[in-house]
Amino acid sequence: MAIRLEVELVPKTAWWSNVRSNVSRADWEKCKRFVRERSGDRCEICGGHGKRWPVECHEIWSYDDDNLVQALVGLIALCPRCHLVKHFGRAQATGRGVEAFMHLQKVNGWTDEATLWYLDTVFALGHLRSTDQWDLTLSFRCFLGINAEV
């Protein structure tokens, strides 16, 4: 099963811990501008763009399940629909779960059954990860002159 677009459930203990909350507003604007320019205002997953704003800046995280460390590994430009899918749990909480489901299915070319199986798997892992306290590693030095460490 090919996966172009993935759901990324952040452990509950790491909710609201992100780059934006750890750098100045001006530095976050630099990050957003960088990913927009790099992507040509197109989603780096599906090639689409939003109506209100073309793309949004999304943080890419890796998870070390043995040491319970969540580490920033990059930034990506996403259209609002792909960004909604990345935060599927929030999409459900705000009444946009069906919209996220349909976009996930379309981008990946999956059947209803394959999409449901994938979501069950992702949510099981998200639930498991949320039972532990995670350390956030945000060491983000980039060519933009931004330096954030947590």
C-alpha positions in Angstrom: 0.0 0.0 0.0 1.7 3.2 -1.2 1.5 6.2 1.2 2.0 9.7 -0.2 0.1 11.4 2.5 0.4 10.3 6.1 -1.5 11.1 9.3 0.8 12.3 12.1 -0.7 12.1 15.5 1.4 13.9 18.1 1.4 12.4 21.6 -0.9 14.2 24.0 2.0 15.2 26.2 3.5 17.1 23.2 0.4 19.0 22.1 1.0 22.7 21.5 4.8 22.2 21.7 6.1 23.3 18.3 8.5 25.5 16.5 6.0 28.4 16.3 5.7 28.5 20.1 9.5 28.4 20.6 10.7 31.1 18.2 9.8 34.7 17.6 6.9 35.7 15.4 9.4 37.1 12.9 11.4 33.9 12.8 8.2 31.8 12.3 7.3 34.1 9.4 10.8 33.4 7.9 10.1 29.7 8.2 6.7 30.0 6.5 8.1 32.2 3.7 11.0 29.8 3.1 8.7 26.7 2.6 6.3 28.8 0.5 9.1 29.9 -1.8 10.7 26.5 -1.9 7.4 24.9 -3.0 6.3 27.6 -5.4 3.2 28.0 -3.3 2.2 24.4 -4.1 1.7 21.5 -1.7 4.8 19.3 -1.5 2.6 16.2 -1.3 -0.4 16.6 -3.7 0.6 19.7 -5.7 -2.5 21.5 -4.8 -3.1 24.8 -3.1 -5.7 26.5 -0.9 -8.2 29.2 -1.8 -7.6 31.5 1.2 -3.9 30.9 1.3 -1.9 28.6 -1.0 0.1 26.6 1.6 0.8 26.2 5.3 4.0 25.4 7.0 4.0 22.0 8.7 6.6 20.6 11.1 8.0 17.1 10.4 8.8 15.1 13.5 10.5 11.8 14.1 9.7 9.7 17.2 12.3 7.6 19.1 9.9 5.2 20.8 12.7 3.6 22.9 13.9 6.9 24.5 10.6 8.8 24.2 12.0 11.7 22.2 10.2 13.7 19.6 12.6 15.5 17.3 12.1 18.1 14.6 13.5 16.9 11.3 12.1 19.4 8.8 9.4 21.8 7.5 7.1 21.2 4.6 4.6 23.3 2.6 1.2 21.7 2.6 -2.1 22.7 1.1 -4.8 23.2 3.8 -6.4 19.8 2.9 -3.2 17.9 3.3 -2.5 19.8 6.5 -5.9 18.8 7.8 -5.1 15.2 7.2 -1.7 15.4 9.0 -3.7 16.5 12.1 -6.5 14.0 11.6 -7.4 13.9 15.3 -8.0 17.6 15.3 -9.9 17.3 12.1 -12.3 14.9 13.8 -12.6 17.1 16.9 -13.6 20.1 14.8 -16.1 18.2 12.7 -13.9 17.9 9.6 -13.1 14.2 9.9 -15.0 13.2 6.7 -13.3 15.9 4.7 -9.9 14.7 6.0 -10.8 11.0 5.3 -11.8 11.8 1.7 -8.7 13.7 1.0 -6.4 11.0 2.5 -8.2 8.4 0.4 -8.0 10.5 -2.8 -4.3 11.4 -2.5 -3.2 7.8 -1.7 -5.6 6.2 -4.1 -7.1 3.9 -1.4 -10.4 2.1 -1.0 -12.6 2.8 2.0 -11.3 -0.4 3.6 -7.6 0.4 3.1 -8.2 3.9 4.5 -10.0 2.6 7.6 -7.3 0.0 8.2 -4.6 2.7 8.0 -6.4 5.0 10.3 -7.0 2.2 12.9 -3.3 1.5 12.8 -2.3 5.2 13.2 -4.7 5.8 16.0 -3.6 2.7 17.9 0.0 4.0 17.7 -1.0 7.5 18.7 -2.9 6.1 21.7 0.1 4.0 22.7 2.5 7.0 22.4 0.1 9.2 24.4 0.5 7.0 27.5 4.1 8.2 28.0 5.7 11.6 28.7 7.7 12.6 25.6 10.7 14.9 25.5 10.7 17.4 22.7 13.9 18.1 20.9 13.8 21.2 18.9 17.2 22.0 17.7 16.5 24.0 14.6 19.4 25.8 13.0 18.8 26.7 9.4 20.0 28.9 6.7 17.3 31.4 7.6 19.4 32.6 10.6 16.9 31.0 13.0 18.2 29.3 16.1 15.7 27.6 18.4 16.6 25.0 21.0 14.4 23.3 23.5 
